[in-house]
Amino acid sequence: MLQRTWSYLLYLYGALISALSPCAPPAPLPASGLDRDQFPRQYLGTWHFIAAAAATPAALETFAGIDGSVFHMGQGPQPQRLQLRAALRLKSGGCVPRSWIYLLNEGSTDLATEGRPGMRTELFSSKCPDTIIVQETDRDYQRILLYSRTPHLADDCIEDFRNQAYCLDMEEFLLIPRSQDTCQLQDS
């Protein structure tokens, strides 16, 4: 009898802790019933890099010297290819252009990066409008990145991203300063 009561109390304690937990990790974009007429079109266009989170500082080192970034996602020459162009504003003031190709996987919202077979990119929805969370996983790291259609995002949206990162055990957080003018994207 005592063992059954103790077991019941532990169950209630666990249920209470789960109910009070603010953790709600980001929701992956659904692949089932994916409308290829809409995906990836709603993600084409200009995006601003707002913040990043990871479990280790090393996973965020590549962004340490960046003051701001603007990206343009465009349809590639073939329907299963997306061209991503970026203009990175360094804290030193310089601009660095980058570009790469994402490959769409049939029946999935996951993206492969051309030339990087170990890299996996997943798209997640965000509660804030005109934002998206991108999770990058490579051999040495896993991180999530917050992008917005506008260069400045409301504090509650950034805090929501930070909470979602925390739920994924990603306690290292980097807010991109965006204190300088945005670099101009190069034509491809």
C-alpha positions as CSV (number, residue, x, y, z in Angstrom):
1,M,0.0,0.0,0.0
2,L,2.8,2.4,0.9
3,Q,4.7,1.6,-2.3
4,R,1.6,2.3,-4.4
5,T,1.0,5.6,-2.6
6,W,4.6,6.6,-3.0
7,S,4.5,5.7,-6.7
8,Y,1.3,7.7,-7.2
9,L,2.9,10.8,-5.5
10,L,6.0,10.6,-7.7
11,Y,3.7,10.4,-10.8
12,L,1.8,13.5,-9.7
13,Y,5.1,15.3,-9.0
14,G,6.4,14.5,-12.5
15,A,3.1,15.5,-14.1
16,L,3.2,18.8,-12.2
17,I,6.8,19.6,-13.2
18,S,5.9,18.8,-16.9
19,A,2.9,21.0,-16.8
20,L,4.8,23.9,-15.3
21,S,7.7,23.6,-17.7
22,P,7.8,26.5,-20.2
23,C,9.6,24.3,-22.8
24,A,8.1,24.1,-26.2
25,P,10.9,23.4,-28.7
26,P,10.3,24.7,-32.2
27,A,7.9,22.8,-34.4
28,P,9.3,21.4,-37.6
29,L,7.5,22.4,-40.7
30,P,5.2,19.5,-41.6
31,A,6.4,17.3,-44.5
32,S,3.1,15.3,-44.6
33,G,0.8,16.9,-47.1
34,L,3.5,19.3,-48.2
35,D,2.2,21.5,-50.9
36,R,5.1,21.8,-53.4
37,D,3.3,24.6,-55.1
38,Q,3.8,26.7,-52.0
39,F,7.0,25.2,-50.6
40,P,9.6,26.7,-50.9
41,R,8.1,29.8,-52.5
42,Q,7.0,31.3,-49.2
43,Y,10.7,31.3,-48.1
44,L,12.0,33.0,-51.2
45,G,13.1,36.6,-50.9
46,T,15.1,38.6,-48.4
47,W,15.9,37.5,-44.9
48,H,17.9,39.1,-42.0
49,F,20.0,37.1,-39.6
50,I,18.9,38.0,-36.1
51,A,20.2,35.5,-33.6
52,A,21.9,32.1,-33.1
53,A,21.9,29.5,-30.4
54,A,23.9,26.3,-29.7
55,A,25.0,23.9,-27.0
56,T,28.6,25.0,-27.3
57,P,30.4,28.3,-27.9
58,A,32.4,26.6,-30.7
59,A,29.2,26.2,-32.8
60,L,28.7,30.0,-32.8
61,E,32.3,31.1,-33.4
62,T,31.8,31.5,-37.1
63,F,29.3,34.4,-36.3
64,A,31.4,36.2,-33.7
65,G,32.8,38.7,-36.1
66,I,29.5,39.5,-37.8
67,D,27.6,42.7,-37.2
68,G,24.7,41.9,-39.5
69,S,23.7,39.8,-42.5
70,V,21.2,39.9,-45.2
71,F,20.3,36.9,-47.3
72,H,18.3,36.4,-50.5
73,M,16.8,33.0,-51.2
74,G,15.9,32.5,-54.9
75,Q,14.8,29.6,-57.1
76,G,17.7,27.9,-58.8
77,P,17.7,26.9,-62.5
78,Q,16.2,23.5,-61.6
79,P,13.1,23.2,-59.4
80,Q,14.9,21.2,-56.7
81,R,17.6,23.8,-56.2
82,L,17.5,27.0,-54.2
83,Q,20.2,29.7,-54.6
84,L,21.1,31.5,-51.4
85,R,23.1,34.7,-51.6
86,A,24.4,36.5,-48.5
87,A,26.1,39.8,-47.7
88,L,27.8,39.7,-44.3
89,R,28.6,42.9,-42.5
90,L,31.7,42.3,-40.4
91,K,32.2,44.2,-37.1
92,S,35.3,45.7,-38.7
93,G,33.0,47.4,-41.3
94,G,33.8,45.2,-44.3
95,C,31.3,43.3,-46.4
96,V,31.8,39.7,-47.4
97,P,29.6,38.1,-50.1
98,R,28.7,34.4,-49.8
99,S,26.5,32.1,-51.9
100,W,25.5,28.4,-51.8
101,I,22.9,26.0,-53.2
102,Y,20.3,24.2,-51.2
103,L,18.9,21.0,-52.6
104,L,15.3,20.1,-51.8
105,N,14.5,16.6,-50.7
106,E,11.4,15.1,-52.1
107,G,8.5,14.9,-49.6
108,S,10.5,16.8,-46.9
109,T,11.2,20.3,-45.8
110,D,14.8,19.3,-45.0
111,L,17.5,20.9,-47.2
112,A,20.8,19.5,-48.2
113,T,23.7,21.9,-48.9
114,E,25.5,21.3,-52.2
115,G,29.1,20.3,-51.6
116,R,28.6,19.6,-47.9
117,P,27.3,16.0,-47.6
118,G,27.4,16.0,-43.8
119,M,25.3,19.2,-43.5
120,R,21.6,18.9,-42.8
121,T,19.3,22.0,-42.7
122,E,15.8,21.8,-41.2
123,L,13.2,24.5,-41.2
124,F,11.1,25.2,-38.1
125,S,8.1,27.5,-37.7
126,S,8.1,30.4,-35.3
127,K,5.3,32.0,-33.4
128,C,6.3,35.4,-34.7
129,P,5.1,36.5,-38.2
130,D,7.7,36.7,-41.0
131,T,10.3,34.7,-39.1
132,I,11.8,31.3,-39.5
133,I,14.1,29.1,-37.4
134,V,16.7,27.1,-39.3
135,Q,18.5,24.3,-37.6
136,E,21.9,23.4,-39.0
137,T,23.5,20.1,-38.1
138,D,27.0,19.1,-39.3
139,R,29.6,16.6,-38.1
140,D,30.9,18.9,-35.4
141,Y,27.9,21.0,-34.3
142,Q,24.2,21.6,-34.1
143,R,22.8,25.1,-33.9
144,I,19.6,27.1,-34.6
145,L,19.4,30.4,-36.4
146,L,16.6,33.0,-36.3
147,Y,15.8,34.9,-39.5
148,S,13.3,37.7,-40.1
149,R,11.9,39.5,-43.1
150,T,12.8,42.8,-41.2
151,P,16.2,43.7,-39.8
152,H,14.8,44.6,-36.4
153,L,12.6,42.1,-34.5
154,A,10.5,42.7,-31.4
155,D,12.1,41.7,-28.1
156,D,9.4,39.1,-27.4
157,C,10.2,37.3,-30.6
158,I,13.9,37.1,-29.7
159,E,13.0,36.0,-26.2
160,D,10.7,33.3,-27.6
161,F,13.6,32.1,-29.8
162,R,15.9,32.0,-26.8
163,N,13.4,30.0,-24.8
164,Q,13.0,27.5,-27.7
165,A,16.8,27.2,-27.8
166,Y,16.9,26.5,-24.1
167,C,14.3,23.7,-24.6
168,L,16.8,22.1,-27.0
169,D,19.6,22.4,-24.4
170,M,21.2,25.2,-26.4
171,E,22.2,27.6,-23.8
172,E,24.8,29.5,-25.8
173,F,23.1,32.5,-27.3
174,L,24.3,35.2,-29.8
175,L,22.3,38.2,-30.8
176,I,23.6,39.7,-34.0
177,P,24.3,43.4,-33.2
178,R,23.1,45.0,-36.5
179,S,24.6,48.3,-35.4
180,Q,26.0,49.2,-38.9
181,D,24.3,49.6,-42.3
182,T,23.4,46.4,-44.1
183,C,25.7,45.4,-46.9
184,Q,24.3,45.2,-50.5
185,L,23.7,41.8,-52.0
186,Q,25.7,41.0,-55.1
187,D,23.8,40.0,-58.2
188,S,24.4,36.3,-59.0
